[in-house]
Amino acid sequence: MKAFVPALVLSAVSFSVWAQDATVSSELIKRGEYLARAGDCVACHTDGKNGKTFAGGLAMETPIGTIYSTNITPDKKTGIGDYSFEDFDNAVRKGVAKNGSTLYPAMPYPSFALVKEDDMRAMYAYFMHGVQPVEQANKDSDIPWPLSMRWPLAVWNQLFHDDQPYQADPQQSAEWNRGAYLVQGAGHCGSCHTPRGWAMQEKGLDGKEPVFLSGAELDGWYASNLRGLPPEEVTALLKT
C-alpha cells in the first residue's frame, strides 16, 4: 500500500497536467514518454545531486569549459512552457534555442535530427502535458571568453550538421530500420561510442562509416565498441 500511494499521487499529477489540454491524447503522451526514455533525456537534464526531474543543472565538463543542462519542464518562467512545437523542434533537432542562439553540441541534436515529425510531436506532448513543471533557473555556462561566443557554433552546424529525418533503407527489414532509427536517432548511441574529430564532431553518424560505434574515450571514460556484438550481449549490456 505504501508503494501504491506515491504512484497514485504521481498519476494524479500527470493527469491533472494533461487535463489542461483535452486535445492532447493520453496515448500521444505515453508515446512521447517512451521516446523520451529511449533518448534518456533524464540522464542529462536532471542534476544527480538530488535534482528535480528534467529541471536541469547537471554540470558537463567539455574541453572548453563546463556546460550546465537546462530546465526542460513545462514551467513557463524557467523551463520550456512557452515553447511552441516549432521552438521545441528547432532546439531538439537543429540545435537552435528559442532566443535564436545556437546550442552547444553537448546536446546531441546531430542525432536527434533523425527523429521524425510525428515522434517529435509525441515528445512535445509528453514534455508539455506529462511532465510536472519545476521553477528552477538555468545556470550560465562556465566557458571563458572568447570561447563562449556562440556564432562559431553556427559555422560548426554548417560543416557537420544535417537536420534531415531518418530515411529507411529499403534493402533492410522493418526490424533493422526500427533499430537503426532508435540507435542513430533518439538513442544517440554514437554520441559516446563514436570517436570525435578535430572539431569534436562525431566521425560517423550511421553504419556507412566504419568508425560509427567503434568505441571512444569521453571525459576520462571509455565507451566500448558496439559493432558486431551478438544480440544476447547487446541485450545484457543495455538491461544490466
Disulfide bonds with the S-S distance in Angstrom:
none
